């Protein structure tokens, strides 16, 4: 899992990360219908009690492995 070239970037804002800071859970998943330059686009957000999804981040990664999700969640923690 650690060998080979990797590409990872996580994009959010202070305002959106404030949503994450009051959330009780976080959802993160890749959508295979949305690919940028051959890289997976992962949407990160939370859902409210009405089951409405509120995105607060977007990640572009070369893989969808444990280390990629660790990168995303660590980025969220650092940003908050």
Beta strands, then each sheet from edge to edge (+ up, - down):
strand 1: 8-11
strand 2: 27-36
strand 3: 39-47
strand 4: 53-61
sheet 1: 1+ 4- 3+ 2-
end
